[in-house]
Structures are given as C-alpha cells and as structure tokens.
Amino acid sequence: MPSKRHLDYTMNNKNNYNKLKFLLVLLLTPGLASAAELNQANTAWILTSTALVLFMTIPGLSLFYAGLVRSKNVLSVLMQCFAITCLVSILWLAGAYSLIFSDGGEIQKYLGGLSKAFLPDITTSSLTGDIPETLYFMFQMTFAIITPALIVGAFAERMKFSAMLWFSGLWLCLVYVPICHWIWGNGWLAGLGAMDFAGGIVIHINAGIAALVSALVIGRRKGFPTTAMPPHNMTMVVTGAGMLWVGWFGFNAGSALTSDGRAGMAMLVTHIGAAAGSLTWMTIEWFRFGKPSMLGIVTGMVAGLGTITPASGFVGPMGALVIGITAGIVCFFATQIVKRKLIIDDSLDVFPVHGIGGITGSLLTGVFAASNLGGIGLAEGVTIGQQVGIQALAILATIAWSGLFSYLILKALDKCIGLRVTPDEEVQGLDQVLHEETGYLDI
C-alpha cells in the first residue's frame, strides 16, 4: 500500500497536471482566454475610430460650415466649432459621461448617476467590455462634441459667441445627456428595443430638431430670403466634406466597438449610403435646375451619411443602397420646403439634412434590419411593423424632448444675455465684431 506522503505527492502532481491542462485550453481558446481581458485588436480599432470622429468636427465640420458662410463670418464658425470641442470635453469629464453611462439606481430608466463624474476610480486597467474605459470615455465624448457643433449651422452668422457657449453647454446637459442615456445607456427606449446603431436618433434627429427651433427663435438673417447668400469658399466646403466622409467610418464602423465583420459591414453600408445620397441629390438638381452643382453633391453625401447612420450596424448593402437613394430624394425636397416654402432661415440646412435624414433612416432601420431584406434580423417575435412602431416612438420622444428644452434654453438666454448681435454688427460681420480678426486680408 502506498504511503500517505506518496498519495499526497501523486495527488499534487495530478492537480498540477489538471491546472496545466486548463491553462492550455485557455490559451488555445481565445474567446475564453480573453473573456475579461483587454483585446488589443479592438482597442487599436477604437483608438483609430476615436481620432476619426474627432477629426469630423475639427477640422471636418469646421471647414465644411466655414466655407458655406460669407467671408466676413468664416472665423466665427471656426471659432464656435473649436470652442464647443473644448467646452464639451470638460463637461463630459465633469459629469455628462457619468449621467449617461453609470448606474442611476431608481431612475436608471431615465438618467444615470454621478459615480463616474471626474472618473475617480478609473485607471489604466479599467475596462468597458474588452477595451479600456478611458478609450470608451473618449470615443463617446467625440459623439457628444459633434452633436452641438452640428446645431451651429442653424444660427450661423447672427448669434452672439457668449450665447452660443451657454446654449451649447446647457443643451448638452439638458438634452443630449438624457436622450443618449435613454438609448445607449440602457434607458427606457433601449428597453423597448429602439435601434440606433451610431446616432441617427441620439445625434441627427436630436441636433436637427434643436437646429429648427434655434432658427425659429433667433429669426432670419438680415436680407434673407431676398438677398443672395452663397457659400464664400466652395474649395473649403469640399475639403471639409471629404473629411466628414472619411471620418464617418469611425463614427459608424467604430460603433461596433470591435474589429470584426460587423464593423466591416457598417463601413461598407456607410460608404454605399453616402455615394447613393450624393448621386441622387445631384441627379434631381440636374433635372430641376439644368446643371449639377458641387454644393449639391456634397450636401447629398451628408444626407446619405446621416440617414444610414442609425441603420449602419443592422442592414446589408442593398438596404444601404435604398436608404441612400431615399435620403437624397427626401432631404433634397425637405431643404426646398424649409427654405423656399416655409421661409425658415436654417442657415446651413441642418434640420432638412440631419433632422429629416435621421428620421428617415431611423424608420427605415426597422424595415431593412429584417433578415429577409438582408439585415442582421429583428428581435425574436418582433415584426417589421412592430419595430417601425418602436422606432417611431423613439423619434417622437426625441423630437418632443429636444424641441421643448431647446426652446426653453434659447428663450431663457435671450432674456438674460440676448441671443443675437445687432443688425449693424451683423452687416459688419461676426469675425470683426466678436473676435477682432478677419479670415482674409482683403475684407
């Protein structure tokens, strides 16, 4: 009979052997080995995507908007986009991120908590999924930056810089934060099954409605609509548009948060949507006005990108083609109606392009996400009609919240500090009046 010492030795060897087998299984099974560990491939992709999305605002959107205004206001728009980038970054750290992505306890359906304000417990080893939480914080921050920056296009050339700063900060906290939480922070719309892959509702509808309200509250520019106000630098517009198109791959494909086939499909359908929107807008313009314009084709691109955004992680190539063509048609005629029929001076067409595009894309997501139409499939037991109904509810909730609070913020600021410059200052131009600088030496 073997001794107790021999039995213990044998058992120890057996235990060591089993441990070795377990470690080998983990090493040979990447999914198991990295379940709670940092994934370097995903991290590298989201690092890239974060830079791309920030690139969309500075310099992409900045140049796009700056080229569209008159030369006497070019610096004012660049200044607004740059200042918003800085302001939102600090507010994001101070609590905006936490109110979206931390546990809100009893009010979790509607708002998060403040446990992550100023990131007190975040270290280099903190993870969100399998990427660093610092990176997730940065990635989401770039979305928060571009959303109020989009609204700038509605009141360009006439709002005070101080009013713009106050509006952007308050709007981020009172409008963007709750709506983002409802959908991306496991809020009540997420619980209902609302689909918004990269921001059709959270960003484009949200900003588009705020832009419409802003244009109505602040009023028309002096001379609108009788005085022609063409873009002063189309080369700048096209340069910014190209940066937006490239940056949008980080916007949509990055929202997969992984470097896998879903990110690849999101990138593909994003490109198809942009191309289809561009060509559709150009073709309509060609037939109606006799010549295609550079302004038309780049505006169609933005419409296609904004419209495919909510659907980008859910639909296939053919769905993207239909969505892009629809975007070109719907957003083109929306622009004509807002500017020419309703005489609303949304200076750079934020509402008809982003707002209407976001609404269109969000509704069509409920259709083309269905597996029989090339999408990834709807939730079990949910029909296309039911999903479209959920999408419509999310759209209406966003319109109501964004519209109401944008109006209240603007009216309060108008009463406290005033929203717009004087008529004489508007004629002189915001670059000189507000910043004592000029974009060009000859003005």
Sequence and secondary structure as in RCSB ss.txt:
>XXXX:A:sequence
MPSKRHLDYTMNNKNNYNKLKFLLVLLLTPGLASAAELNQANTAWILTSTALVLFMTIPGLSLFYAGLVRSKNVL
SVLMQCFAITCLVSILWLAGAYSLIFSDGGEIQKYLGGLSKAFLPDITTSSLTGDIPETLYFMFQMTFAIITPAL
IVGAFAERMKFSAMLWFSGLWLCLVYVPICHWIWGNGWLAGLGAMDFAGGIVIHINAGIAALVSALVIGRRKGFP
TTAMPPHNMTMVVTGAGMLWVGWFGFNAGSALTSDGRAGMAMLVTHIGAAAGSLTWMTIEWFRFGKPSMLGIVTG
MVAGLGTITPASGFVGPMGALVIGITAGIVCFFATQIVKRKLIIDDSLDVFPVHGIGGITGSLLTGVFAASNLGG
IGLAEGVTIGQQVGIQALAILATIAWSGLFSYLILKALDKCIGLRVTPDEEVQGLDQVLHEETGYLDI
>XXXX:A:secstr
   HHHHHHHHHHHHHHHHHHHHHHHHH HHHHTTTS  HHHHHHHHHHHHHHHHIIIIIIHHHHHHHS GGGHH
HHHHHHHHHHHHHHHHIIIIIHHHHHS  GGGTTT   STTTT TT  TT EETTEEHHHHHHHHHHHHHHHHHH
HHHHHTTTB HHHHHHHHHHHIIIIIHHHHHHHHSS HHHHHT   SSSIIIIIIHHHHHHHHHHHHH   TTTT
TS    S HHHHHHHHHHHHHHHHHHHHGGG SSSHHHHHHHHHHHHHHHHHHHHHHHHHHHHHSS  HHHHHHH
HHHHHHHHGGGTTT  HHHHHHHHHHHHHHHHHHHHIIIIIS    TT HIIIIIHHHHHHHHHHHHHTSGGGTS
S   TT  HHHHHHHHHHHHHHHHHHHHHHHHHHHHHHHHHT SB  HHHHHH HHHHHHS  SSTT 
